[in-house]
Amino acid sequence: MKRILKTGLVSATLLMLLGLNQVLADTKLKVGFISAQSGPLNVLGLEQKRGFEIAMDHLGGKFGQTSIEVVVADSKGNPSATVQEVSRLIDKEKVDVIVGLSASNELVAGVKPIVDAKVFFIGMNGGVAVNAGEQCSPYYFNAAFQNAQLTTGMGAFMSKQGVKKLYLIGADFEAGYEHTDAAKTGYKGEIVAQQFTPLTQLDFAADIAKIRASGADGVFAFYPGGLGIAFMRQWAQAGLVGKIPVFSNIALTEPTAFQAQGKSVLGTYVSATYFAGIDNPVNKRFVQDFKTKFGRDPASYAGLAYDAMMLLDSAVKEVKGNVKDQTAFRAALKKANFQSVRGPFAFSTNNHPIENTYLTVVDERSDGTLYLKQVAIIAEKSPDDFVKKCPLK
C-alpha cells in the first residue's frame, strides 16, 4: 500500500513538472519596442530598429523557450508622442517589457510613466543625468551609456591636440547640454562660447559664421542624426574643413551619416562606447550579418540596440520566461550575463553601464569607404559620474 502511494506521488510530481515545462515552453513575452522612426531624429530610431532586427535573427525570434510578440511604437523624437505611445504600450497593449527610446528628451518624458507603472524599461541610447542619479529606478536599466560618459576624455584630448580656444555648440535639448558640459571636463584652454540651436534647425550658416568670427581654434559639436549631416556638409561648404578641427562623439558622424557627409568628416575625432571595429568574436558576427543585410557597417545605435536585446534575452532565460517575478527578473537583468559587442560590460548600482569609452577617428579604406578607426581607450571599465547620487544599492 505504501509502495503504491509512493509511486503515485512520484507520478503526480512528474506530471506536475512536465506540465510546468509545457507552460514555460508555451510562455509568450510581449515586448514594446519604441524608437524615433519618423521626425528629426529618425536616423537614430531606424538604426536602432536594424540592430533590433539582427538580434531577433540571431535569437531565432525567441528568448530561449519563450516566444516573443513585438509591438512597435514611433516616438517621433517628440516628448508628447513618446508619452502617448508609452501609454498605449502599457494600458492597451499590456506589454511586459519596453525597450528603446532614441533621444534624451524622449527619456525625460517617457521613463517616469513606465517606471510608475512598474514596467521594466531597457534604454538603447544615452541616459540623462537625472535618471542615472537622483531619479534612478529599480525598473529602469540603460544598456547604452549615460550621456556624459560617452564624451568622457574629450576635453583632455582636445587640450593635448593644441586647442587653446574652444567653441561648444549643440542641439537645444538634454543631451546637447550634457555632452557640451562633459566636453569642458579636463579641457585646459578658454571656452569661447557654449551655444545651443533648436532641435529642428537644419540651417547652420549663421552659427558657422559666428564660430569663424570667434577666433576659436577648435569646435566641439553635438548634433545627432540629420542635424549632424547638415552641420558637417555646411561646415565643408564654408571652407572650414582642415582649418578649424571639429571634435565630437558618434552622434555627429558614423556609418549612418558617412555617405551624406562625404569626405568633410575625414580626420574628425569622435568618442564612442561602441563602433563597428571593436575586435571580439561577438561583434565580428554582428557586423558581418549587419553588412550582409544592410550593406554597410552598423552605427552605434544598432550595436547598442543589439546589446539591449541580448541583455533581455539573458534575463528572460534565467527566469525561464517568468518576468512576473519582478525581484528575480531584476536580479537577472543586473547580472548582465551576456557577451557584449562592445567588450567589457557590467552594471553600476544605478543600472547604467560600467564600460570602455573609445577614441576614434574617421578614416578612409582603400575602396574609398569611411570607417571609425580606434585611436585609444580614453576611459576603461568606467561607471558614469552620477552613480553616487543614486539611492539604489
Long-range contacts (C-beta under 8 A, 24 or more apart in sequence): 24-65, 24-66, 24-320, 24-321, 24-322, 25-65, 26-67, 27-65, 27-66, 27-67, 27-320, 27-321, 27-322, 28-66, 28-67, 28-68, 28-69, 29-63, 29-66, 29-67, 29-68, 29-69, 29-96, 29-97, 29-316, 29-321, 29-323, 30-68, 30-69, 30-71, 30-93, 30-94, 30-95, 30-96, 30-97, 31-68, 31-69, 31-70, 31-71, 31-95, 31-96, 31-97, 31-98, 31-99, 31-312, 32-70, 32-71, 32-73, 32-89, 32-90, 32-93, 32-95, 32-97, 32-98, 32-99, 32-100, 33-70, 33-71, 33-72, 33-73, 33-98, 33-99, 33-100, 34-72, 34-73, 34-74, 34-75, 34-82, 34-85, 34-86, 34-89, 34-98, 34-99, 34-100, 34-101, 34-110, 35-74, 35-75, 35-100, 35-101, 35-102, 35-124, 36-74, 36-75, 36-76, 36-77, 36-78, 36-102, 36-103, 36-106, 37-72, 37-74, 37-75, 37-76, 38-74, 38-76, 38-77, 39-76, 39-77, 39-78, 39-81, 40-77, 40-199, 40-200, 40-225, 40-226, 40-227, 41-77, 41-102, 41-103, 41-224, 41-225, 41-226, 42-77, 42-225, 42-226, 43-224, 43-225, 43-226, 43-229, 43-256, 43-257, 44-77, 44-102, 44-103, 44-125, 44-224, 44-225, 44-301, 45-74, 45-75, 45-77, 45-100, 45-102, 45-301, 47-256, 47-298, 47-299, 47-301, 47-302, 47-305, 48-100, 48-102, 48-124, 48-125, 48-301, 48-302, 48-304, 48-305, 49-305, 50-290, 50-293, 50-294, 50-298, 50-302, 50-305, 51-124, 51-290, 51-298, 51-301, 51-302, 51-303, 51-304, 51-305, 51-306, 51-309, 52-99, 52-100, 52-305, 52-306, 52-309, 53-293, 54-286, 54-289, 54-290, 54-293, 54-298, 54-302, 54-306, 55-305, 55-306, 55-309, 55-310, 55-313, 56-309, 57-289, 57-293, 58-285, 58-286, 58-289, 59-309, 59-310, 59-313, 63-312, 63-313, 63-316, 63-317, 63-321, 64-313, 64-316, 64-317, 64-320, 64-321, 65-320, 65-321, 66-316, 66-317, 66-320, 66-321, 71-95, 75-100, 75-101, 75-102, 75-103, 75-106, 75-110, 77-102, 77-103, 77-105, 77-106, 77-199, 78-105, 78-106, 79-105, 79-106, 79-108, 79-109, 79-110, 80-109, 82-106, 82-109, 82-110, 83-109, 83-110, 83-113, 86-110, 86-113, 86-114, 87-113, 90-114, 90-117, 90-119, 95-119, 96-120, 96-323, 97-121, 97-122, 97-312, 97-323, 98-122, 99-123, 99-124, 99-305, 99-308, 99-309, 99-312, 100-124, 100-305, 100-308, 101-125, 102-301, 103-173, 103-175, 103-224, 104-128, 104-147, 104-173, 104-174, 104-175, 104-178, 105-173, 105-174, 105-175, 105-199, 107-131, 107-174, 108-174, 111-137, 111-140, 114-139, 114-140, 115-139, 115-140, 118-326, 120-323, 120-326, 120-329, 120-330, 120-333, 122-308, 122-311, 122-312, 122-333, 123-308, 124-301, 124-304, 124-305, 124-308, 125-301, 125-304, 126-150, 126-175, 126-178, 127-352, 127-384, 128-174, 128-175, 128-178, 129-178, 129-386, 132-350, 132-352, 132-384, 132-386, 132-387, 132-389, 132-390, 133-350, 133-386, 133-387, 133-388, 133-389, 133-390, 134-389, 134-390, 134-391, 136-350, 136-351, 136-390, 136-391, 136-392, 137-351, 137-392, 138-330, 138-351, 138-392, 139-330, 140-351, 141-311, 141-333, 141-347, 141-351, 142-351, 142-352, 142-353, 143-304, 143-307, 143-308, 143-311, 143-353, 144-273, 144-304, 144-307, 144-308, 144-353, 145-273, 145-304, 145-352, 145-353, 145-355, 145-357, 145-384, 146-352, 146-353, 146-384, 146-385, 146-386, 147-174, 147-175, 147-178, 147-179, 147-182, 148-178, 148-179, 148-181, 148-182, 148-185, 148-384, 148-385, 148-386, 149-273, 149-352, 149-353, 149-355, 149-357, 149-379, 149-382, 149-383, 149-384, 149-385, 150-179, 150-182, 150-249, 150-250, 150-251, 150-271, 150-272, 150-273, 150-357, 151-179, 151-182, 151-183, 151-249, 151-271, 152-182, 152-185, 152-271, 152-357, 152-378, 152-379, 152-382, 153-186, 153-271, 153-357, 153-359, 153-378, 153-379, 154-182, 154-183, 154-186, 154-220, 154-247, 154-248, 154-249, 154-269, 154-271, 154-359, 154-378, 155-182, 155-183, 155-184, 155-185, 155-186, 155-187, 156-186, 156-187, 156-188, 156-378, 157-247, 157-269, 157-359, 157-378, 158-183, 158-187, 158-189, 158-218, 158-220, 158-247, 159-186, 159-187, 159-188, 159-189, 161-218, 161-245, 161-247, 161-269, 162-217, 163-187, 163-189, 163-217, 163-218, 163-245, 163-247, 164-189, 164-190, 164-217, 164-218, 165-189, 165-190, 165-192, 165-214, 165-215, 165-216, 165-217, 165-218, 166-190, 166-191, 166-192, 166-216, 166-218, 166-219, 166-220, 167-192, 167-193, 167-195, 167-211, 167-214, 167-216, 167-218, 167-219, 167-220, 168-193, 168-194, 168-195, 168-219, 168-220, 169-193, 169-194, 169-195, 169-196, 169-197, 169-207, 169-211, 169-219, 169-220, 169-221, 169-222, 170-195, 170-196, 170-197, 170-221, 170-222, 170-223, 171-196, 171-197, 171-198, 171-199, 171-222, 171-223, 171-224, 171-227, 172-196, 172-197, 172-198, 172-199, 173-199, 175-222, 175-224, 175-251, 176-222, 179-222, 179-249, 179-251, 180-220, 180-222, 183-220, 183-247, 192-216, 199-227, 201-227, 202-226, 202-227, 202-230, 203-230, 203-234, 204-230, 204-231, 204-234, 204-235, 205-234, 205-238, 208-234, 208-235, 208-238, 208-240, 209-238, 211-240, 211-244, 212-238, 212-240, 212-244, 216-244, 217-244, 217-245, 218-244, 218-245, 218-246, 218-247, 219-244, 219-245, 219-246, 219-247, 220-246, 220-247, 220-248, 221-246, 221-247, 221-248, 221-252, 222-248, 222-249, 222-251, 222-252, 223-248, 223-251, 223-252, 224-251, 224-252, 225-251, 225-256, 225-257, 228-252, 228-253, 228-257, 228-261, 229-257, 229-260, 229-261, 232-257, 232-261, 232-264, 232-265, 232-268, 233-260, 233-261, 233-262, 233-264, 235-264, 236-262, 236-264, 242-267, 245-269, 250-274, 250-275, 250-299, 250-300, 250-360, 250-372, 253-362, 254-299, 254-300, 254-372, 255-296, 255-297, 255-298, 255-299, 255-370, 255-371, 256-299, 256-301, 258-296, 258-362, 258-369, 258-370, 263-364, 263-370, 265-362, 265-370, 266-362, 266-363, 266-364, 266-370, 267-361, 267-362, 268-361, 268-362, 269-359, 269-360, 269-361, 269-375, 270-360, 270-361, 270-362, 270-372, 271-357, 271-358, 271-359, 271-360, 271-378, 272-300, 272-357, 272-358, 272-360, 272-372, 273-300, 273-304, 273-342, 273-353, 273-355, 273-356, 273-357, 273-358, 274-300, 274-303, 274-304, 274-307, 274-341, 274-342, 275-300, 275-303, 275-358, 275-360, 275-372, 275-374, 276-303, 276-371, 276-372, 277-360, 277-371, 277-372, 277-373, 277-374, 278-341, 278-342, 278-343, 278-358, 278-374, 280-339, 280-341, 280-343, 282-339, 282-340, 282-341, 283-341, 283-342, 286-341, 296-369, 297-371, 303-341, 303-342, 304-342, 306-341, 307-338, 307-340, 307-341, 307-342, 307-345, 310-338, 310-339, 310-340, 311-336, 311-338, 313-338, 314-338, 344-380, 344-381, 346-381, 348-383, 348-384, 348-387, 348-390, 349-387, 349-390, 349-392, 349-393, 350-384, 350-386, 350-387, 350-390, 350-392, 351-392, 352-383, 352-384, 352-386, 352-387, 353-383, 353-384, 354-381, 354-382, 354-383, 355-381, 355-382, 356-380, 356-381, 356-382, 357-382
